[in-house]
């Protein structure tokens, strides 16, 4: 489905920016395109950097309609010039540029390529992909190991993978791109966010617990967001009284790292709910633009896991439940009293065929969010 999404993006733009955390599978996905005219370049290699030093010469040497993969393109001294020339002077060529972060991650990108590119965020393996692509049907394995292909598919649990990932993440995606030098403070904050994943952000409390100033916490959170290590979900509101207006919820990028941080080697029944929320969030952000996926909470504590606003005051709600029968109606009543228009979805991991059911005055659709 990711290959299909890339090809659809090329139908409207000649450049696709594929980003995702380190070792999520960007290179593997790029090589799955299987195009006869595929030209692959690993920009980590000095020889490739030298080859691409003259973008006009490189692009002119390629045949028309060539598909070009520029892996880790941010390693080039001036990647934006190469991509801009490709888009403006060689629109017949399809470019897939990959990197661990968004284009905002490095000052090397002096041009955001607005109007020239489409961005795709490759998230860890979706639950629906586990059975269809990886032949994995054990939800606890997906939750405990996470969605990076290497630990998910390994026959045995390898704790060193997670430690090595942190070292590489800081060195290559944080210190190198953001020029941050306080490794201890940064990693303390990151580990704390992993431990608290799924909760609301409290900047003041984070500062006290990490010994960092509020501006430093904010800048580190921005770096973590840009590098896809965390996902911030903003509260939905229409200015009504009694609603949470500003405090976002923070989700770690992967359940495996959440479990590793918490020291879990098995998952208790009470832990599955919050971990399942992480997988539902990934599925929703795959289907919709990330800024459309929000949550709702009022000041009495009633909360809807995720909401997706539409046109005409329509707001769909998504409740994440291991068992749809355990649905609580009080938060839904509170939400629908303010926002009556929209569909009600209950998302459960084990539903193979969506079905509808009613509770009191509400109609729900139980679904597993199969990707399109």
C-alpha positions as CSV (number, residue, x, y, z in Angstrom):
1,X,0.0,0.0,0.0
2,X,3.0,2.3,0.6
3,X,4.2,1.7,-3.0
4,X,0.7,2.6,-4.2
5,X,0.7,5.8,-2.2
6,X,4.1,6.9,-3.6
7,X,3.0,6.3,-7.2
8,X,-0.2,8.2,-6.6
9,X,1.9,11.1,-5.2
10,X,4.0,11.1,-8.4
11,X,0.8,11.6,-10.5
12,X,0.7,15.2,-9.2
13,X,4.3,16.0,-8.2
14,X,7.6,14.9,-9.6
15,X,9.3,14.8,-6.2
16,X,8.1,12.7,-3.2
17,X,9.8,13.2,0.2
18,X,9.6,9.9,2.1
19,X,10.5,10.4,5.8
20,X,10.4,8.2,8.8
21,X,12.4,7.3,11.9
22,X,15.7,5.5,11.5
23,X,15.4,1.8,10.4
24,X,11.6,2.0,9.8
25,X,12.2,0.6,6.3
26,X,12.5,3.5,4.0
27,X,15.4,2.0,1.9
28,X,13.6,-1.3,1.6
29,X,10.4,0.4,0.5
30,X,12.3,2.4,-2.1
31,X,13.9,-0.7,-3.6
32,X,10.4,-2.3,-3.8
33,X,9.4,0.1,-6.6
34,X,11.0,-2.4,-9.1
35,X,11.1,0.0,-12.0
36,X,13.3,-1.0,-14.9
37,X,14.6,2.6,-15.1
38,X,15.3,2.8,-11.3
39,X,18.5,4.7,-10.4
40,X,19.4,4.3,-6.7
41,X,21.9,6.5,-5.0
42,X,22.9,6.2,-1.3
43,X,23.9,9.8,-0.3
44,X,25.8,8.5,2.7
45,X,28.6,7.4,0.4
46,X,31.3,9.9,-0.4
47,X,31.4,8.7,-4.1
48,X,27.7,9.5,-4.5
49,X,28.2,13.0,-2.9
50,X,30.9,13.7,-5.5
51,X,28.7,12.4,-8.3
52,X,25.8,14.7,-7.2
53,X,28.0,17.7,-6.8
54,X,26.9,18.8,-10.2
55,X,23.1,18.3,-10.2
56,X,22.6,19.5,-13.8
57,X,25.2,17.0,-15.2
58,X,23.8,14.1,-13.2
59,X,20.2,14.7,-14.1
60,X,21.0,15.4,-17.8
61,X,22.8,12.1,-18.0
62,X,19.7,10.1,-17.1
63,X,17.2,8.9,-19.7
64,X,13.7,10.4,-19.8
65,X,11.1,9.1,-17.3
66,X,13.9,7.7,-15.1
67,X,12.9,7.0,-11.5
68,X,15.6,8.3,-9.1
69,X,15.9,7.3,-5.5
70,X,18.1,9.6,-3.4
71,X,18.5,7.8,-0.1
72,X,19.4,9.9,3.0
73,X,19.5,13.0,0.7
74,X,20.1,15.3,3.6
75,X,23.7,14.1,3.7
76,X,24.4,16.2,0.6
77,X,25.9,19.6,1.1
78,X,23.1,21.3,-0.8
79,X,20.2,18.9,-1.3
80,X,17.5,21.5,-1.9
81,X,19.3,22.8,-5.0
82,X,19.4,19.3,-6.5
83,X,15.7,18.7,-5.9
84,X,14.7,22.1,-7.1
85,X,16.6,21.7,-10.4
86,X,15.0,18.2,-10.8
87,X,11.5,19.6,-10.3
88,X,12.0,22.7,-12.5
89,X,14.2,21.4,-15.3
90,X,13.6,17.7,-15.4
91,X,9.9,17.2,-14.5
92,X,9.8,14.0,-16.6
93,X,11.9,12.3,-14.0
94,X,10.3,10.9,-10.8
95,X,12.4,11.6,-7.7
96,X,12.0,9.8,-4.4
97,X,14.1,11.5,-1.7
98,X,14.3,9.9,1.7
99,X,15.4,11.1,5.2
100,X,14.7,10.4,8.8
101,X,13.1,13.8,9.4
102,X,11.0,16.4,7.6
103,X,12.6,19.0,5.4
104,X,12.6,21.4,8.3
105,X,15.2,19.3,10.1
106,X,18.3,21.0,8.7
107,X,19.5,24.4,7.5
108,X,20.9,22.7,4.4
109,X,17.3,22.9,3.0
110,X,17.2,26.6,2.2
111,X,14.2,25.9,0.0
112,X,11.1,24.1,1.3
113,X,10.2,23.1,-2.2
114,X,6.6,24.3,-1.8
115,X,4.5,23.3,-4.7
116,X,7.2,21.0,-6.0
117,X,6.9,18.0,-3.7
118,X,4.5,15.8,-1.7
119,X,5.5,14.4,1.6
120,X,4.8,10.9,2.9
121,X,5.5,9.8,6.5
122,X,6.4,6.1,6.7
123,X,5.2,5.0,10.1
124,X,6.1,1.7,11.9
125,X,4.3,-1.4,10.6
126,X,0.5,-0.9,10.8
127,X,-1.5,-3.6,12.6
128,X,-3.3,-4.4,9.4
129,X,0.0,-4.9,7.6
130,X,1.0,-7.5,10.1
131,X,-1.3,-10.2,8.8
132,X,-1.4,-9.1,5.1
133,X,2.3,-8.5,4.6
134,X,4.3,-10.0,7.4
135,X,2.1,-13.0,8.4
136,X,2.0,-11.9,12.0
137,X,-1.3,-12.4,13.8
138,X,-0.2,-12.0,17.4
139,X,-1.2,-8.5,18.6
140,X,0.9,-8.7,21.8
141,X,4.0,-9.4,19.6
142,X,3.3,-6.3,17.6
143,X,2.7,-4.2,20.7
144,X,5.7,-5.5,22.6
145,X,8.3,-5.7,19.8
146,X,7.0,-2.5,18.0
147,X,6.7,-1.9,14.3
148,X,10.3,-1.5,13.1
149,X,10.8,-4.5,10.8
150,X,14.0,-5.8,12.4
151,X,12.8,-6.4,16.0
152,X,9.3,-7.3,14.8
153,X,10.5,-10.1,12.5
154,X,13.4,-11.3,14.7
155,X,12.9,-14.8,16.1
156,X,14.3,-13.7,19.5
157,X,14.0,-10.4,21.4
158,X,17.2,-8.4,21.1
159,X,17.5,-5.7,23.7
160,X,20.7,-4.3,22.1
161,X,18.7,-3.2,19.1
162,X,16.9,-0.5,21.1
163,X,20.0,0.7,22.8
164,X,21.9,1.0,19.4
165,X,18.9,2.7,17.9
166,X,19.0,5.5,20.6
167,X,22.7,6.0,20.0
168,X,22.3,6.3,16.2
169,X,19.2,8.5,16.5
170,X,21.0,11.1,18.7
171,X,24.2,11.1,16.6
172,X,22.6,11.1,13.2
173,X,19.2,12.7,13.6
174,X,19.7,15.1,16.5
175,X,23.3,16.2,17.1
176,X,24.1,16.3,13.4
177,X,20.9,17.9,12.0
178,X,19.9,20.2,15.0
179,X,23.3,20.9,16.4
180,X,22.1,20.0,19.9
181,X,24.9,19.2,22.3
182,X,23.2,18.5,25.6
183,X,22.9,14.8,25.1
184,X,22.1,14.0,28.7
185,X,19.3,16.5,29.0
186,X,17.8,15.6,25.6
187,X,17.8,11.9,26.2
188,X,16.4,12.3,29.7
189,X,13.4,14.2,28.2
190,X,13.0,11.6,25.4
191,X,13.0,8.7,27.8
192,X,10.5,10.5,30.1
193,X,8.2,11.0,27.1
194,X,8.4,7.4,26.2
195,X,7.5,6.4,29.7
196,X,4.5,8.8,29.7
197,X,3.4,8.1,26.1
198,X,-0.2,8.7,25.5
199,X,-0.6,11.4,28.2
200,X,-1.1,15.1,28.1
201,X,2.0,17.3,27.9
202,X,2.8,19.5,30.9
203,X,5.8,21.7,29.9
204,X,6.3,23.0,33.5
205,X,6.3,19.5,35.0
206,X,8.7,18.2,32.2
207,X,11.1,21.0,33.0
208,X,11.1,20.2,36.7
209,X,11.6,16.5,36.1
210,X,14.4,16.9,33.6
211,X,16.1,20.0,35.0
212,X,15.6,21.8,31.7
213,X,14.2,25.3,31.1
214,X,10.8,25.6,29.5
215,X,12.3,27.1,26.3
216,X,14.7,24.2,26.1
217,X,11.9,21.7,26.6
218,X,10.0,23.4,23.8
219,X,13.0,23.3,21.4
220,X,13.7,19.6,22.2
221,X,10.1,18.7,21.7
222,X,10.2,20.4,18.3
223,X,13.3,18.4,17.3
224,X,11.6,15.2,18.5
225,X,8.5,16.0,16.5
226,X,10.3,17.0,13.3
227,X,12.4,13.8,13.5
228,X,9.1,11.7,13.9
229,X,10.2,10.4,17.3
230,X,7.0,11.7,18.9
231,X,3.6,12.7,17.7
232,X,1.6,15.5,19.2
233,X,-2.1,15.3,19.0
234,X,-3.9,18.7,19.6
235,X,-7.2,19.0,21.5
236,X,-10.3,19.7,19.4
237,X,-12.6,22.5,20.5
238,X,-14.9,25.1,19.1
239,X,-14.3,27.7,21.8
240,X,-16.9,26.2,24.1
241,X,-16.6,26.6,27.8
242,X,-15.4,23.6,29.8
243,X,-13.2,22.1,27.0
244,X,-9.5,21.5,27.0
245,X,-8.1,24.1,24.6
246,X,-4.4,24.0,24.5
247,X,-2.6,21.0,26.0
248,X,-1.7,18.4,23.4
249,X,-1.2,14.7,24.0
250,X,2.1,13.1,23.2
251,X,2.5,9.7,21.7
252,X,5.9,8.0,21.1
253,X,6.6,6.8,17.6
254,X,6.5,3.1,18.4
255,X,5.0,0.8,21.0
256,X,8.2,-1.4,21.1
257,X,10.2,1.5,22.5
258,X,7.4,2.3,25.0
259,X,7.5,-1.2,26.3
260,X,11.3,-1.3,26.3
261,X,11.4,1.9,28.3
262,X,8.9,0.6,30.8
263,X,10.8,-2.6,31.2
264,X,8.0,-4.9,30.0
265,X,8.7,-8.4,28.7
266,X,5.0,-9.2,28.6
267,X,1.8,-7.1,28.3
268,X,-0.9,-7.0,31.0
269,X,-4.5,-6.8,30.1
270,X,-4.6,-3.2,31.5
271,X,-1.7,-2.1,29.3
272,X,-3.2,-3.1,25.9
273,X,-5.6,-0.2,25.7
274,X,-3.1,2.6,25.7
275,X,-0.7,0.7,23.4
276,X,-3.6,0.0,21.0
277,X,-4.2,3.7,20.9
278,X,-0.7,4.2,19.4
279,X,-1.6,1.8,16.5
280,X,-4.9,3.4,15.9
281,X,-3.3,6.8,15.8
282,X,-0.8,5.6,13.1
283,X,-3.7,4.2,11.1
284,X,-5.7,7.4,11.2
285,X,-2.6,9.5,10.3
286,X,-2.1,7.2,7.3
287,X,-5.7,7.9,6.2
288,X,-5.9,11.6,7.0
289,X,-3.4,14.4,7.1
290,X,-1.8,14.4,10.6
291,X,-3.2,17.8,11.6
292,X,-6.7,16.6,11.2
293,X,-6.4,13.9,13.8
294,X,-7.2,15.4,17.2
295,X,-8.5,14.3,20.6
296,X,-11.3,15.8,22.8
297,X,-11.5,16.3,26.5
298,X,-13.6,18.4,28.8
299,X,-12.6,19.8,32.2
300,X,-14.6,17.1,34.0
301,X,-12.3,14.5,32.5
302,X,-14.6,13.0,29.9
303,X,-12.5,12.2,26.8
304,X,-12.8,10.9,23.2
305,X,-9.6,9.1,22.0
306,X,-9.5,10.7,18.6
307,X,-11.7,13.0,16.5
308,X,-11.5,13.9,12.8
309,X,-13.3,17.1,11.8
310,X,-14.9,17.4,8.4
311,X,-17.0,20.0,6.5
312,X,-20.3,21.4,7.6
313,X,-19.7,21.0,11.4
314,X,-19.3,17.2,10.9
315,X,-16.9,15.6,13.4
316,X,-16.2,11.9,13.4
317,X,-15.1,10.2,16.6
318,X,-13.0,7.2,17.2
319,X,-12.9,5.2,20.4
320,X,-10.1,2.6,20.7
321,X,-11.3,-0.6,22.5
322,X,-9.9,-4.1,22.7
323,X,-13.6,-5.2,23.1
324,X,-16.3,-3.0,21.6
325,X,-18.7,-4.3,24.3
326,X,-16.7,-2.3,26.8
327,X,-17.7,1.1,25.3
328,X,-18.5,3.8,27.8
329,X,-21.3,6.2,26.7
330,X,-20.8,9.1,29.1
331,X,-17.9,10.7,27.1
332,X,-19.8,10.2,23.9
333,X,-22.9,11.8,25.3
334,X,-20.9,14.8,26.5
335,X,-19.2,15.1,23.1
336,X,-22.3,14.7,20.9
337,X,-24.2,17.2,23.0
338,X,-21.8,19.8,21.7
339,X,-21.1,18.3,18.3
340,X,-24.1,16.2,17.1
341,X,-23.0,15.7,13.5
342,X,-20.7,12.9,12.6
343,X,-20.1,9.1,12.6
344,X,-19.1,7.1,15.6
345,X,-16.4,4.5,15.2
346,X,-15.2,1.9,17.7
347,X,-11.8,0.6,16.6
348,X,-10.9,-2.9,17.7
349,X,-7.9,-5.0,16.5
350,X,-9.8,-8.3,15.9
351,X,-12.7,-7.2,13.7
352,X,-12.4,-8.7,10.3
353,X,-15.7,-7.5,8.9
354,X,-17.0,-4.0,10.1
355,X,-20.5,-4.0,11.6
356,X,-23.0,-1.5,13.0
357,X,-24.6,-1.6,16.4
358,X,-26.7,0.8,18.5
359,X,-26.5,1.9,22.2
360,X,-29.3,4.0,23.4
361,X,-29.7,6.9,20.9
362,X,-26.2,6.3,19.3
363,X,-25.3,4.2,16.3
364,X,-21.7,2.9,16.0
365,X,-19.5,1.2,13.5
366,X,-17.1,-1.3,14.8
367,X,-14.0,-1.5,12.6
368,X,-10.3,-2.4,12.5
369,X,-9.4,0.6,10.2
370,X,-8.3,-1.4,7.2
371,X,-6.1,0.9,5.1
372,X,-7.3,1.8,1.6
